[in-house]
């Protein structure tokens, strides 16, 4: 089984930074079993709020 991954780079004008040029790294991966593609963005951060488990238990 061969997993295919293609690296891409996108250039945008960033409205948060006075329309300065910015590059964003991404990747396209293909699932060999289903043939479906997915796009992986590397600019997003995974910052999740810690859940309040006390509320779930009560």
NUTOR-993734 format. One record per residue (C-alpha): residue in one letter; x, y, z. Coordinates in steps of 0.25 Angstrom, whole numbers, padded with zeros to 4 digits, always signed. Example, Ala and Ser with C-alpha at 12.3 -4.5 7.8 and 13.67 -1.06 7.14 Angstrom:
BEGIN
a+0049-0018+0031 s+0055-0004+0029 
***
This chain:
BEGIN
x+0000+0000+0000 x+0006+0013-0004 x+0002+0026+0003 x+0003+0039-0006 x+0007+0052+0000 x+0009+0065-0008 x+0015+0077-0002 x+0009+0091-0006 x+0011+0106-0003 x+0001+0116-0004 x+0003+0131-0005 x-0007+0141+0001 x-0008+0156+0005 x-0010+0155+0020 x-0021+0165+0024 x-0017+0164+0039 x-0003+0169+0035 x-0006+0181+0026 x-0008+0172+0014 x+0007+0167+0014 x+0010+0155+0006 x+0010+0142+0014 x+0013+0128+0010 x+0005+0116+0016 x+0010+0102+0015 x+0000+0091+0013 x+0000+0077+0008 x-0010+0068+0000 x-0011+0053+0004 x-0018+0042-0003 x-0023+0030+0004 x-0020+0018-0005 x-0032+0010+0000 x-0043+0020-0002 x-0036+0029-0013 x-0041+0041-0005 x-0032+0053-0003 x-0030+0062+0009 x-0023+0075+0011 x-0014+0077+0023 x-0012+0092+0027 x+0001+0095+0035 x-0003+0109+0039 x-0014+0105+0049 x-0010+0103+0064 x-0017+0093+0072 x-0021+0101+0085 x-0032+0095+0092 x-0039+0099+0104 x-0038+0089+0115 x-0052+0083+0118 x-0058+0085+0132 x-0059+0070+0136 x-0066+0074+0149 x-0078+0079+0141 x-0079+0066+0133 x-0078+0057+0146 x-0089+0065+0153 
***
